[in-house]
Amino acid sequence: MAATVLLTAEDLLALPESEQGELIRGALQPMSPTGLDHFLLTGRLIGELHRWAAPRRAGPVGGELGFIVGRNPDTVLAPDVAFIAADRVPPRGAPGFLPIAPDLAVEVLSPSNSASDILDKVRMYLDFGVRLVWIVDPATSTLTEYAPDGAARWLTAADTLDGGDVLPGFSLDLGALFA
């Protein structure tokens, strides 16, 4: 049996973009194209978070940015949506993936995501210092929020999401998000 070759974050960055994905404990996990529901939810979340962040100059919001959340073996995760507080943003032009944790990481589930893989990813984010993790499930119109202590809060389309200490003043009607 051939030994598995583990990649580093630097190896991942050197791959052509068409061959990149996430790196989980040194193993490349290709990223599949998403469907319409995933695309719409991700876009809405980025828009709502940007509307909150921009007037406050709170920090940038975007998607698919690579974060090095573990070394030896390396883990590089690219949340569907991320927010980084303004005082923690590295200088522009910094090469490679960011070696910092985002303040918020959001994953929008796809049919190919297994529950164990998502919970593993949540644990990696929290262990690395992400202050708030949202897992959005378009199939059930639910959002599960995870805090650093591992506490989970399950919300439905009937609820209003707030940003707590991480996104003070942020509020989102989940019914509108899932509409």
C-alpha positions in Angstrom: 0.0 0.0 0.0 1.4 3.4 -1.0 1.9 6.0 1.7 -0.4 9.0 1.6 1.5 12.2 0.7 0.5 15.0 3.0 0.4 18.5 1.6 1.3 21.7 3.3 -0.5 25.1 3.0 2.3 26.2 0.7 1.9 23.1 -1.5 -1.8 23.9 -1.7 -1.1 27.5 -2.7 1.3 26.3 -5.4 -1.4 24.1 -7.1 -3.3 25.6 -10.1 -6.6 27.2 -8.8 -8.6 24.5 -10.7 -6.9 21.9 -8.5 -7.2 23.6 -5.2 -9.7 22.9 -2.4 -9.5 22.7 1.3 -6.7 20.9 3.1 -7.8 18.7 6.0 -4.9 17.5 8.1 -2.7 17.5 5.0 -5.2 15.7 2.7 -6.6 17.7 -0.2 -10.4 17.9 -0.2 -11.6 19.1 -3.6 -14.3 21.7 -3.5 -17.3 21.0 -5.8 -19.3 23.7 -7.6 -22.3 24.7 -5.6 -26.0 24.7 -6.5 -28.4 27.7 -6.7 -29.6 27.6 -3.1 -26.1 27.6 -1.8 -25.2 30.5 -4.1 -28.2 32.5 -3.1 -27.8 32.0 0.6 -24.1 32.8 0.5 -24.7 36.0 -1.5 -27.5 37.1 0.9 -25.3 36.5 4.0 -22.4 38.4 2.5 -24.7 41.3 1.6 -26.4 41.5 5.0 -23.0 41.3 6.8 -21.5 43.9 4.6 -24.5 46.2 5.2 -23.8 45.9 8.9 -20.0 46.1 8.7 -19.4 48.9 6.2 -20.9 51.9 8.0 -19.2 50.8 11.3 -15.9 50.1 9.5 -16.1 46.8 11.5 -14.0 44.8 9.1 -14.2 42.9 5.8 -16.7 40.3 4.8 -16.3 37.9 2.0 -16.1 34.3 1.0 -13.8 31.4 0.1 -10.7 33.0 1.7 -8.2 30.4 2.9 -7.3 30.3 6.6 -4.5 28.1 8.0 -6.2 26.7 11.1 -3.6 24.0 11.8 0.0 23.0 11.1 1.9 19.8 10.9 -0.2 18.4 9.3 -1.6 21.5 7.8 -5.3 22.4 7.6 -6.5 25.2 5.4 -10.3 26.0 5.5 -12.2 28.3 3.2 -15.5 29.2 4.8 -18.3 30.1 2.5 -18.5 33.5 4.3 -16.1 35.0 6.8 -15.7 38.2 8.7 -12.5 39.6 10.2 -12.6 42.4 12.7 -10.9 45.5 11.3 -8.2 45.6 14.0 -7.1 42.0 13.1 -6.9 42.3 9.3 -3.4 41.6 8.0 -1.8 44.2 5.6 -3.0 44.0 2.0 -0.7 42.0 -0.3 0.2 39.5 2.4 1.2 36.3 0.5 -0.5 33.0 1.0 -3.4 31.9 3.1 -4.1 33.8 6.3 -2.6 32.3 9.5 -5.3 33.9 11.6 -8.8 32.8 12.6 -11.7 34.8 11.2 -14.0 36.2 13.9 -17.0 34.6 12.1 -17.0 31.5 9.8 -20.1 30.5 8.0 -20.6 27.2 6.1 -23.6 26.7 3.9 -24.4 23.0 3.7 -24.4 21.1 0.4 -26.0 17.7 -0.1 -22.5 16.1 -0.2 -21.7 17.4 3.4 -21.8 14.7 6.0 -22.8 15.6 9.6 -19.5 14.2 11.0 -17.4 16.2 8.5 -19.3 19.4 9.4 -19.0 18.9 13.1 -15.2 18.2 12.6 -14.9 21.4 10.7 -16.8 23.3 13.5 -14.4 21.9 16.0 -11.4 22.9 13.9 -12.7 26.5 13.6 -13.4 26.8 17.4 -10.2 25.1 18.4 -8.3 27.6 16.2 -10.0 30.6 17.8 -13.0 31.5 15.6 -15.4 33.3 17.9 -18.6 32.4 16.1 -19.5 29.7 13.6 -22.8 29.5 11.7 -23.8 26.4 9.9 -26.7 27.1 7.4 -28.8 24.3 6.2 -30.8 25.3 3.1 -32.6 21.9 3.0 -34.3 22.5 6.5 -34.1 26.4 6.5 -32.2 26.2 9.8 -29.0 27.8 11.1 -27.0 26.4 13.9 -24.7 28.8 15.8 -21.7 27.6 17.7 -19.9 29.5 20.4 -16.2 29.0 21.5 -17.3 26.9 24.4 -19.0 24.5 22.0 -22.5 25.5 23.0 -24.9 25.3 20.0 -28.1 27.3 19.3 -30.5 26.0 16.6 -32.5 28.6 14.8 -35.3 28.3 12.3 -36.9 30.6 9.7 -39.2 31.9 12.4 -36.2 33.3 14.4 -34.1 36.4 14.2 -30.3 35.9 14.2 -28.1 38.3 16.1 -24.4 38.7 16.1 -23.8 38.7 19.9 -20.4 40.1 21.0 -18.8 39.2 17.6 -21.2 41.3 15.5 -22.8 43.8 18.0 -25.9 45.3 16.5 -26.3 42.8 13.7 -29.7 41.3 13.3 -31.2 39.1 10.5 -34.7 37.8 10.0 -34.0 34.2 9.0 -37.3 34.0 7.3 -36.1 36.6 4.8 -32.8 34.8 4.4 -34.4 31.5 3.5 -37.2 33.1 1.3 
